[in-house]
Amino acid sequence: MNLGQFFEMLMVLCFGVSWPFSVAKSYRSRTAKGKSLFFISLIWIGYVCGVAGKIITRNITYVFVFYVINLLMVSCDIALYFRNRRLDKERIEA
C-alpha cells in the first residue's frame, strides 16, 4: 500500500462520513430549506472530477471505491433536494 494512497483514502473517507447523515436528514426533514443546491452540486462535480482523474490516469486503486461511494451519496442528496423542494411547493399551495 502506497502511503499517498492511504492519505488520499483517509481524506475521501473523512469527507464521505458525513453524507449518510446528510441524506438521512434530508429524507426525514421533507424540506429543502437550509440546503444549497449550488453547494451540493459543486461537491458532486468535485467527486466526478476525482473519479475522472482516476480513470484518465489509470490509477484505479481501492481509493476509487470511496470516490464512487461519495459520488452516489451526494447524488442521493441532490435527488432528495428536488423531492423536498416539490414537497415544499405542495405545502405552500395547499
N, C-alpha and C positions, 0 to 999 in steps of 0.2 A: 504494500500500500504506500502510495506517494503521500508525503506529508502535506503538500499543497492541495491535493485532492481531499485529504482529510479535513483541512480547514475550510475548504470550499463547501464540503458537505455539511460541516457544522454551521456555517453561515446560512445556507439554504434551509437547513433544518430549524435553526432559530427563527428565521422569518416565517417558515411554514407552520410552526407550532401554534400560532395564533389563528390561522384560517379556520380550523374546525370550530373554534369558539365563535368566530365571526359569522360563519354560516349558520350555526345553531341559533345564534341571537337573531339573525335576520329572519330565519324561519319562524321563530316563536313570536317575535315582535309584530309581524304582519304590517310593518310600516317602513317606508323608505326614508322617513325623517331621520336626519343625523348621518345619512350615508352620502358620500360624494362619488357619483359615477365617474367623474373625471379622475379622481384619485385612484379608485379601484381599476380603472382602465389603464392608467399608467403602470400600475403594478403588473397587470396582465400582460401588457406589451413588454415589460422587462423580463418576465418569465418566458415569453415567446422568443425574445432575443437570446436568452440563455440557452434555451433548447436548440434554436437555430445555430448558435455558435458551437455547441457541442457536436451537432450533426455536420456542419460545414468543416470543422477541423478534424472530424473523425475521432473525437476524443470522448467517445461514449463509454463512460465508466459507471460505477454504481451511483455516482453523484447525479447522473442523468435522471435516474428514477425519482429523486427528490424534486428536481425541477418539474417533471411531469406531474407529480402528485400536487405540488403547489399550484401549478397552472390549472389543474382540474378543480381544485378547491376555490380558486379565485373565479373561475368560470361559473361555478355554482353560486357564488356570492353575487355575481353580476346578474345571473338569471333570477335570483331571488329579489334583487333590486327592482327589476321590471315587474315581477309579480306583485311586490309590495307597493310599487307606485300605482299599479292598476287598482289594488285594494284601497289605497288612499283616495283615489279618484272616485271609486264607487261609494265610499263613506261620505265624501263631500256631496255627491249627487243625491244621496238618499235622504 
